[in-house]
Each structure stands twice: as C-alpha cells, then as structure tokens.
Amino acid sequence: MWDGTMTASERLYIASMRYGDDLYNRQAFCEAYDIYKSAQAIGNLDSTAARNSADAFNQCYPPTPTLEVFPTTEVILPTDVPTVGP
C-alpha cells in the first residue's frame, strides 16, 4: 500500500523503531528489544535504535556468571611400583 510518500511497511518500520526507543527510555528493556526485533525484520535499524537494541538485549538477557571449579582433594599417585618376585 502506497500513500504517495511511503509504504505501509515503511511506516510500520519507522514507528516500530521509535516505539522501541520510547520503551527503552522507560526502561522496559525486554519489550523494547522485542519491538526492535520486529523493526529489524523489515530493515536495518538506524544508529539510535541499533545502540538501544544492543543495550536492551544485555539488560533483558544479562550474562550469567560462570562457576570456577577447584579440586577439593589432591590425588597422589605412587611413582615407585613395587615388583612382585617369585
């Protein structure tokens, strides 16, 4: 659908980026990220939306800490093996 200036999908694309920016500014990061994904399905995000989308992703899906496993006991193996004679 064309209204003489842009298509309906172009309007949806631009409106989605700006709505995502609004949600991001209200710190609704997960909702903003979902809206940015919808806009990105139509076209590349502009610089503001791309930056906000990356940050919203990190806010919504923060990295999980990794556990370091330390041995609790030390295993000592003998170096001299006794020989069994007749």
Biopython code that builds the backbone (N, CA, C, O; Angstrom):
import numpy as np
from Bio.PDB.StructureBuilder import StructureBuilder

atoms = [
    (1, "MET", "N", (0.847, -1.151, 0.000)),
    (1, "MET", "CA", (0.000, 0.000, 0.000)),
    (1, "MET", "C", (0.907, 1.233, 0.000)),
    (1, "MET", "O", (1.842, 1.319, 0.796)),
    (2, "TRP", "N", (0.639, 2.152, -0.863)),
    (2, "TRP", "CA", (1.428, 3.362, -1.046)),
    (2, "TRP", "C", (0.515, 4.574, -0.923)),
    (2, "TRP", "O", (-0.528, 4.634, -1.574)),
    (3, "ASP", "N", (0.898, 5.539, -0.093)),
    (3, "ASP", "CA", (0.060, 6.734, 0.063)),
    (3, "ASP", "C", (0.657, 7.956, -0.625)),
    (3, "ASP", "O", (0.185, 9.074, -0.418)),
    (4, "GLY", "N", (1.674, 7.758, -1.429)),
    (4, "GLY", "CA", (2.306, 8.860, -2.137)),
    (4, "GLY", "C", (3.628, 9.274, -1.524)),
    (4, "GLY", "O", (4.435, 9.932, -2.180)),
    (5, "THR", "N", (3.863, 8.897, -0.270)),
    (5, "THR", "CA", (5.133, 9.234, 0.379)),
    (5, "THR", "C", (5.912, 8.004, 0.810)),
    (5, "THR", "O", (7.138, 7.977, 0.694)),
    (6, "MET", "N", (5.227, 6.997, 1.302)),
    (6, "MET", "CA", (5.883, 5.756, 1.714)),
    (6, "MET", "C", (4.865, 4.635, 1.821)),
    (6, "MET", "O", (3.655, 4.858, 1.816)),
    (7, "THR", "N", (5.398, 3.413, 1.919)),
    (7, "THR", "CA", (4.518, 2.245, 2.008)),
    (7, "THR", "C", (4.096, 2.023, 3.464)),
    (7, "THR", "O", (4.663, 2.608, 4.387)),
    (8, "ALA", "N", (3.108, 1.181, 3.640)),
    (8, "ALA", "CA", (2.642, 0.842, 4.980)),
    (8, "ALA", "C", (3.741, 0.135, 5.764)),
    (8, "ALA", "O", (3.882, 0.364, 6.965)),
    (9, "SER", "N", (4.525, -0.724, 5.104)),
    (9, "SER", "CA", (5.598, -1.418, 5.815)),
    (9, "SER", "C", (6.694, -0.446, 6.239)),
    (9, "SER", "O", (7.300, -0.628, 7.296)),
    (10, "GLU", "N", (6.960, 0.587, 5.430)),
    (10, "GLU", "CA", (7.937, 1.601, 5.836)),
    (10, "GLU", "C", (7.443, 2.376, 7.061)),
    (10, "GLU", "O", (8.220, 2.691, 7.962)),
    (11, "ARG", "N", (6.161, 2.672, 7.079)),
    (11, "ARG", "CA", (5.599, 3.367, 8.244)),
    (11, "ARG", "C", (5.689, 2.486, 9.489)),
    (11, "ARG", "O", (6.026, 2.968, 10.571)),
    (12, "LEU", "N", (5.389, 1.206, 9.338)),
    (12, "LEU", "CA", (5.481, 0.269, 10.460)),
    (12, "LEU", "C", (6.921, 0.168, 10.954)),
    (12, "LEU", "O", (7.168, 0.144, 12.160)),
    (13, "TYR", "N", (7.857, 0.112, 10.033)),
    (13, "TYR", "CA", (9.279, 0.013, 10.347)),
    (13, "TYR", "C", (9.729, 1.220, 11.174)),
    (13, "TYR", "O", (10.350, 1.055, 12.224)),
    (14, "ILE", "N", (9.422, 2.415, 10.711)),
    (14, "ILE", "CA", (9.828, 3.634, 11.418)),
    (14, "ILE", "C", (9.115, 3.748, 12.759)),
    (14, "ILE", "O", (9.737, 4.083, 13.767)),
    (15, "ALA", "N", (7.818, 3.472, 12.775)),
    (15, "ALA", "CA", (7.045, 3.550, 14.018)),
    (15, "ALA", "C", (7.550, 2.537, 15.037)),
    (15, "ALA", "O", (7.580, 2.828, 16.233)),
    (16, "SER", "N", (7.947, 1.354, 14.581)),
    (16, "SER", "CA", (8.465, 0.330, 15.499)),
    (16, "SER", "C", (9.776, 0.776, 16.135)),
    (16, "SER", "O", (9.983, 0.581, 17.333)),
    (17, "MET", "N", (10.666, 1.376, 15.338)),
    (17, "MET", "CA", (11.922, 1.862, 15.913)),
    (17, "MET", "C", (11.667, 2.943, 16.953)),
    (17, "MET", "O", (12.270, 2.927, 18.026)),
    (18, "ARG", "N", (10.772, 3.887, 16.642)),
    (18, "ARG", "CA", (10.513, 4.969, 17.593)),
    (18, "ARG", "C", (9.786, 4.456, 18.833)),
    (18, "ARG", "O", (10.042, 4.935, 19.938)),
    (19, "TYR", "N", (8.884, 3.490, 18.668)),
    (19, "TYR", "CA", (8.204, 2.903, 19.825)),
    (19, "TYR", "C", (9.212, 2.134, 20.677)),
    (19, "TYR", "O", (9.154, 2.186, 21.906)),
    (20, "GLY", "N", (10.130, 1.426, 20.032)),
    (20, "GLY", "CA", (11.191, 0.737, 20.771)),
    (20, "GLY", "C", (12.036, 1.727, 21.555)),
    (20, "GLY", "O", (12.400, 1.458, 22.700)),
    (21, "ASP", "N", (12.356, 2.876, 20.949)),
    (21, "ASP", "CA", (13.103, 3.919, 21.658)),
    (21, "ASP", "C", (12.339, 4.413, 22.873)),
    (21, "ASP", "O", (12.924, 4.631, 23.934)),
    (22, "ASP", "N", (11.033, 4.591, 22.720)),
    (22, "ASP", "CA", (10.203, 5.046, 23.837)),
    (22, "ASP", "C", (10.215, 4.019, 24.967)),
    (22, "ASP", "O", (10.388, 4.375, 26.132)),
    (23, "LEU", "N", (10.035, 2.761, 24.627)),
    (23, "LEU", "CA", (10.072, 1.706, 25.654)),
    (23, "LEU", "C", (11.444, 1.638, 26.312)),
    (23, "LEU", "O", (11.547, 1.462, 27.526)),
    (24, "TYR", "N", (12.488, 1.776, 25.517)),
    (24, "TYR", "CA", (13.852, 1.751, 26.051)),
    (24, "TYR", "C", (14.046, 2.895, 27.050)),
    (24, "TYR", "O", (14.602, 2.687, 28.128)),
    (25, "ASN", "N", (13.598, 4.085, 26.701)),
    (25, "ASN", "CA", (13.738, 5.241, 27.595)),
    (25, "ASN", "C", (12.950, 5.078, 28.881)),
    (25, "ASN", "O", (13.297, 5.662, 29.907)),
    (26, "ARG", "N", (11.884, 4.280, 28.825)),
    (26, "ARG", "CA", (11.100, 3.993, 30.036)),
    (26, "ARG", "C", (11.645, 2.768, 30.773)),
    (26, "ARG", "O", (11.033, 2.288, 31.728)),
    (27, "GLN", "N", (12.798, 2.266, 30.324)),
    (27, "GLN", "CA", (13.499, 1.116, 30.907)),
    (27, "GLN", "C", (12.689, -0.171, 30.841)),
    (27, "GLN", "O", (12.843, -1.048, 31.691)),
    (28, "ALA", "N", (11.838, -0.286, 29.845)),
    (28, "ALA", "CA", (11.117, -1.536, 29.569)),
    (28, "ALA", "C", (11.954, -2.286, 28.530)),
    (28, "ALA", "O", (11.563, -2.416, 27.371)),
    (29, "PHE", "N", (13.114, -2.776, 28.973)),
    (29, "PHE", "CA", (14.127, -3.283, 28.054)),
    (29, "PHE", "C", (13.689, -4.512, 27.260)),
    (29, "PHE", "O", (13.955, -4.596, 26.061)),
    (30, "CYS", "N", (13.032, -5.451, 27.902)),
    (30, "CYS", "CA", (12.621, -6.669, 27.188)),
    (30, "CYS", "C", (11.568, -6.354, 26.119)),
    (30, "CYS", "O", (11.623, -6.882, 25.008)),
    (31, "GLU", "N", (10.622, -5.502, 26.464)),
    (31, "GLU", "CA", (9.599, -5.117, 25.500)),
    (31, "GLU", "C", (10.225, -4.330, 24.347)),
    (31, "GLU", "O", (9.867, -4.526, 23.186)),
    (32, "ALA", "N", (11.158, -3.442, 24.677)),
    (32, "ALA", "CA", (11.835, -2.662, 23.636)),
    (32, "ALA", "C", (12.600, -3.581, 22.691)),
    (32, "ALA", "O", (12.558, -3.403, 21.474)),
    (33, "TYR", "N", (13.299, -4.561, 23.255)),
    (33, "TYR", "CA", (14.068, -5.470, 22.407)),
    (33, "TYR", "C", (13.151, -6.228, 21.448)),
    (33, "TYR", "O", (13.492, -6.414, 20.280)),
    (34, "ASP", "N", (11.994, -6.663, 21.936)),
    (34, "ASP", "CA", (11.048, -7.370, 21.061)),
    (34, "ASP", "C", (10.567, -6.473, 19.911)),
    (34, "ASP", "O", (10.436, -6.933, 18.777)),
    (35, "ILE", "N", (10.307, -5.208, 20.204)),
    (35, "ILE", "CA", (9.862, -4.276, 19.173)),
    (35, "ILE", "C", (10.988, -4.012, 18.170)),
    (35, "ILE", "O", (10.754, -3.950, 16.963)),
    (36, "TYR", "N", (12.202, -3.861, 18.679)),
    (36, "TYR", "CA", (13.346, -3.660, 17.773)),
    (36, "TYR", "C", (13.522, -4.863, 16.844)),
    (36, "TYR", "O", (13.845, -4.698, 15.667)),
    (37, "LYS", "N", (13.314, -6.062, 17.368)),
    (37, "LYS", "CA", (13.413, -7.260, 16.511)),
    (37, "LYS", "C", (12.376, -7.222, 15.400)),
    (37, "LYS", "O", (12.659, -7.614, 14.268)),
    (38, "SER", "N", (11.179, -6.750, 15.719)),
    (38, "SER", "CA", (10.127, -6.636, 14.696)),
    (38, "SER", "C", (10.520, -5.635, 13.620)),
    (38, "SER", "O", (10.321, -5.882, 12.431)),
    (39, "ALA", "N", (11.080, -4.505, 14.040)),
    (39, "ALA", "CA", (11.523, -3.494, 13.069)),
    (39, "ALA", "C", (12.671, -4.034, 12.225)),
    (39, "ALA", "O", (12.736, -3.781, 11.022)),
    (40, "GLN", "N", (13.562, -4.768, 12.846)),
    (40, "GLN", "CA", (14.725, -5.301, 12.129)),
    (40, "GLN", "C", (14.318, -6.360, 11.113)),
    (40, "GLN", "O", (15.059, -6.619, 10.165)),
    (41, "ALA", "N", (13.167, -6.968, 11.291)),
    (41, "ALA", "CA", (12.676, -7.928, 10.301)),
    (41, "ALA", "C", (12.304, -7.227, 8.995)),
    (41, "ALA", "O", (12.254, -7.853, 7.936)),
    (42, "ILE", "N", (12.042, -5.917, 9.081)),
    (42, "ILE", "CA", (11.683, -5.147, 7.886)),
    (42, "ILE", "C", (12.922, -4.513, 7.258)),
    (42, "ILE", "O", (13.059, -4.499, 6.035)),
    (43, "GLY", "N", (13.824, -3.988, 8.089)),
    (43, "GLY", "CA", (15.018, -3.325, 7.570)),
    (43, "GLY", "C", (16.045, -3.126, 8.666)),
    (43, "GLY", "O", (15.794, -3.449, 9.827)),
    (44, "ASN", "N", (17.205, -2.594, 8.298)),
    (44, "ASN", "CA", (18.258, -2.326, 9.271)),
    (44, "ASN", "C", (17.834, -1.213, 10.212)),
    (44, "ASN", "O", (17.191, -0.248, 9.800)),
    (45, "LEU", "N", (18.199, -1.354, 11.476)),
    (45, "LEU", "CA", (17.885, -0.331, 12.459)),
    (45, "LEU", "C", (18.785, 0.878, 12.250)),
    (45, "LEU", "O", (19.936, 0.740, 11.834)),
    (46, "ASP", "N", (18.253, 2.069, 12.541)),
    (46, "ASP", "CA", (19.118, 3.250, 12.488)),
    (46, "ASP", "C", (20.069, 3.209, 13.684)),
    (46, "ASP", "O", (19.946, 2.337, 14.545)),
    (47, "SER", "N", (21.014, 4.145, 13.740)),
    (47, "SER", "CA", (22.074, 4.067, 14.753)),
    (47, "SER", "C", (21.529, 4.121, 16.179)),
    (47, "SER", "O", (22.013, 3.391, 17.044)),
    (48, "THR", "N", (20.545, 4.960, 16.438)),
    (48, "THR", "CA", (19.976, 5.053, 17.789)),
    (48, "THR", "C", (19.270, 3.762, 18.170)),
    (48, "THR", "O", (19.479, 3.231, 19.261)),
    (49, "ALA", "N", (18.442, 3.265, 17.277)),
    (49, "ALA", "CA", (17.704, 2.033, 17.565)),
    (49, "ALA", "C", (18.661, 0.843, 17.698)),
    (49, "ALA", "O", (18.446, -0.028, 18.540)),
    (50, "ALA", "N", (19.710, 0.800, 16.877)),
    (50, "ALA", "CA", (20.675, -0.309, 16.953)),
    (50, "ALA", "C", (21.406, -0.290, 18.289)),
    (50, "ALA", "O", (21.588, -1.333, 18.916)),
    (51, "ARG", "N", (21.824, 0.889, 18.722)),
    (51, "ARG", "CA", (22.528, 1.017, 20.007)),
    (51, "ARG", "C", (21.594, 0.637, 21.158)),
    (51, "ARG", "O", (21.976, -0.112, 22.057)),
    (52, "ASN", "N", (20.361, 1.165, 21.119)),
    (52, "ASN", "CA", (19.390, 0.848, 22.172)),
    (52, "ASN", "C", (19.030, -0.632, 22.171)),
    (52, "ASN", "O", (18.867, -1.234, 23.233)),
    (53, "SER", "N", (18.907, -1.220, 20.989)),
    (53, "SER", "CA", (18.563, -2.633, 20.889)),
    (53, "SER", "C", (19.646, -3.506, 21.516)),
    (53, "SER", "O", (19.344, -4.456, 22.238)),
    (54, "ALA", "N", (20.905, -3.182, 21.239)),
    (54, "ALA", "CA", (22.012, -3.963, 21.810)),
    (54, "ALA", "C", (22.030, -3.848, 23.330)),
    (54, "ALA", "O", (22.240, -4.840, 24.029)),
    (55, "ASP", "N", (21.809, -2.638, 23.843)),
    (55, "ASP", "CA", (21.794, -2.456, 25.287)),
    (55, "ASP", "C", (20.566, -3.117, 25.908)),
    (55, "ASP", "O", (20.660, -3.721, 26.977)),
    (56, "ALA", "N", (19.423, -3.008, 25.249)),
    (56, "ALA", "CA", (18.202, -3.639, 25.764)),
    (56, "ALA", "C", (18.382, -5.156, 25.846)),
    (56, "ALA", "O", (17.929, -5.787, 26.801)),
    (57, "PHE", "N", (19.044, -5.738, 24.844)),
    (57, "PHE", "CA", (19.312, -7.179, 24.875)),
    (57, "PHE", "C", (20.133, -7.534, 26.106)),
    (57, "PHE", "O", (19.814, -8.488, 26.815)),
    (58, "ASN", "N", (21.200, -6.759, 26.362)),
    (58, "ASN", "CA", (22.058, -7.044, 27.528)),
    (58, "ASN", "C", (21.326, -6.834, 28.840)),
    (58, "ASN", "O", (21.590, -7.538, 29.815)),
    (59, "GLN", "N", (20.408, -5.873, 28.880)),
    (59, "GLN", "CA", (19.629, -5.638, 30.095)),
    (59, "GLN", "C", (18.600, -6.746, 30.309)),
    (59, "GLN", "O", (18.351, -7.166, 31.439)),
    (60, "CYS", "N", (18.011, -7.209, 29.219)),
    (60, "CYS", "CA", (16.964, -8.230, 29.315)),
    (60, "CYS", "C", (17.553, -9.628, 29.508)),
    (60, "CYS", "O", (16.993, -10.453, 30.230)),
    (61, "TYR", "N", (18.680, -9.883, 28.859)),
    (61, "TYR", "CA", (19.335, -11.192, 28.934)),
    (61, "TYR", "C", (20.763, -11.009, 29.426)),
    (61, "TYR", "O", (21.709, -11.171, 28.655)),
    (62, "PRO", "N", (20.932, -10.669, 30.719)),
    (62, "PRO", "CA", (22.289, -10.418, 31.210)),
    (62, "PRO", "C", (23.127, -11.700, 31.186)),
    (62, "PRO", "O", (22.599, -12.804, 31.310)),
    (63, "PRO", "N", (24.435, -11.531, 31.024)),
    (63, "PRO", "CA", (25.289, -12.714, 31.039)),
    (63, "PRO", "C", (25.241, -13.377, 32.412)),
    (63, "PRO", "O", (25.145, -12.706, 33.439)),
    (64, "THR", "N", (25.306, -14.668, 32.409)),
    (64, "THR", "CA", (25.284, -15.396, 33.675)),
    (64, "THR", "C", (26.719, -15.639, 34.138)),
    (64, "THR", "O", (27.608, -15.873, 33.320)),
    (65, "PRO", "N", (26.939, -15.582, 35.440)),
    (65, "PRO", "CA", (28.294, -15.816, 35.931)),
    (65, "PRO", "C", (28.702, -17.272, 35.714)),
    (65, "PRO", "O", (27.869, -18.178, 35.746)),
    (66, "THR", "N", (29.963, -17.469, 35.498)),
    (66, "THR", "CA", (30.464, -18.832, 35.356)),
    (66, "THR", "C", (31.053, -19.277, 36.680)),
    (66, "THR", "O", (31.603, -18.471, 37.430)),
    (67, "LEU", "N", (30.937, -20.530, 36.955)),
    (67, "LEU", "CA", (31.472, -21.093, 38.183)),
    (67, "LEU", "C", (32.868, -21.628, 37.922)),
    (67, "LEU", "O", (33.126, -22.278, 36.909)),
    (68, "GLU", "N", (33.760, -21.342, 38.854)),
    (68, "GLU", "CA", (35.088, -21.919, 38.762)),
    (68, "GLU", "C", (35.120, -23.118, 39.694)),
    (68, "GLU", "O", (34.757, -23.015, 40.866)),
    (69, "VAL", "N", (35.551, -24.242, 39.173)),
    (69, "VAL", "CA", (35.592, -25.464, 39.962)),
    (69, "VAL", "C", (37.027, -25.684, 40.413)),
    (69, "VAL", "O", (37.949, -25.772, 39.602)),
    (70, "PHE", "N", (37.190, -25.770, 41.711)),
    (70, "PHE", "CA", (38.512, -26.013, 42.285)),
    (70, "PHE", "C", (38.508, -27.405, 42.886)),
    (70, "PHE", "O", (37.532, -27.794, 43.528)),
    (71, "PRO", "N", (39.582, -28.169, 42.692)),
    (71, "PRO", "CA", (39.620, -29.505, 43.293)),
    (71, "PRO", "C", (39.639, -29.386, 44.819)),
    (71, "PRO", "O", (40.292, -28.508, 45.383)),
    (72, "THR", "N", (38.917, -30.280, 45.459)),
    (72, "THR", "CA", (38.850, -30.242, 46.920)),
    (72, "THR", "C", (39.861, -31.190, 47.550)),
    (72, "THR", "O", (40.253, -31.003, 48.702)),
    (73, "THR", "N", (40.275, -32.179, 46.825)),
    (73, "THR", "CA", (41.285, -33.100, 47.357)),
    (73, "THR", "C", (42.344, -33.333, 46.293)),
    (73, "THR", "O", (42.071, -33.272, 45.094)),
    (74, "GLU", "N", (43.527, -33.594, 46.746)),
    (74, "GLU", "CA", (44.627, -33.853, 45.838)),
    (74, "GLU", "C", (44.884, -35.354, 45.804)),
    (74, "GLU", "O", (44.989, -35.997, 46.849)),
    (75, "VAL", "N", (44.983, -35.892, 44.632)),
    (75, "VAL", "CA", (45.247, -37.317, 44.472)),
    (75, "VAL", "C", (46.731, -37.479, 44.184)),
    (75, "VAL", "O", (47.260, -36.902, 43.234)),
    (76, "ILE", "N", (47.404, -38.282, 45.027)),
    (76, "ILE", "CA", (48.829, -38.538, 44.845)),
    (76, "ILE", "C", (48.995, -39.972, 44.379)),
    (76, "ILE", "O", (48.592, -40.914, 45.062)),
    (77, "LEU", "N", (49.579, -40.120, 43.232)),
    (77, "LEU", "CA", (49.822, -41.454, 42.687)),
    (77, "LEU", "C", (51.270, -41.850, 42.982)),
    (77, "LEU", "O", (52.174, -41.022, 42.871)),
    (78, "PRO", "N", (51.489, -43.095, 43.353)),
    (78, "PRO", "CA", (52.863, -43.528, 43.650)),
    (78, "PRO", "C", (53.693, -43.551, 42.364)),
    (78, "PRO", "O", (53.207, -43.900, 41.288)),
    (79, "THR", "N", (54.944, -43.173, 42.515)),
    (79, "THR", "CA", (55.838, -43.196, 41.364)),
    (79, "THR", "C", (56.643, -44.484, 41.315)),
    (79, "THR", "O", (57.067, -44.909, 40.240)),
    (80, "ASP", "N", (56.859, -45.114, 42.476)),
    (80, "ASP", "CA", (57.571, -46.402, 42.525)),
    (80, "ASP", "C", (56.550, -47.515, 42.605)),
    (80, "ASP", "O", (55.735, -47.564, 43.527)),
    (81, "VAL", "N", (56.600, -48.384, 41.657)),
    (81, "VAL", "CA", (55.696, -49.529, 41.663)),
    (81, "VAL", "C", (56.508, -50.717, 42.132)),
    (81, "VAL", "O", (57.504, -51.080, 41.505)),
    (82, "PRO", "N", (56.089, -51.325, 43.233)),
    (82, "PRO", "CA", (56.852, -52.481, 43.743)),
    (82, "PRO", "C", (56.759, -53.660, 42.772)),
    (82, "PRO", "O", (55.716, -53.913, 42.168)),
    (83, "THR", "N", (57.853, -54.353, 42.646)),
    (83, "THR", "CA", (57.852, -55.550, 41.808)),
    (83, "THR", "C", (57.542, -56.761, 42.646)),
    (83, "THR", "O", (57.969, -56.852, 43.797)),
    (84, "VAL", "N", (56.825, -57.666, 42.095)),
    (84, "VAL", "CA", (56.451, -58.891, 42.797)),
    (84, "VAL", "C", (57.369, -59.991, 42.288)),
    (84, "VAL", "O", (57.399, -60.279, 41.092)),
    (85, "GLY", "N", (58.112, -60.599, 43.191)),
    (85, "GLY", "CA", (59.064, -61.647, 42.786)),
    (85, "GLY", "C", (58.535, -63.037, 43.088)),
    (85, "GLY", "O", (57.548, -63.190, 43.807)),
    (86, "PRO", "N", (59.211, -64.081, 42.521)),
    (86, "PRO", "CA", (58.781, -65.473, 42.777)),
    (86, "PRO", "C", (59.096, -65.977, 44.145)),
    (86, "PRO", "O", (58.783, -67.123, 44.467)),
]
sb = StructureBuilder()
sb.init_structure("model")
sb.init_model(0)
sb.init_chain("A")
sb.init_seg("    ")
for serial, (resi, resn, name, xyz) in enumerate(atoms, 1):
    if name == "N":
        sb.init_residue(resn, " ", resi, " ")
    sb.init_atom(name, np.array(xyz, "f"), 0.0, 1.0, " ", f" {name:<3s}", serial, name[0])
structure = sb.get_structure()
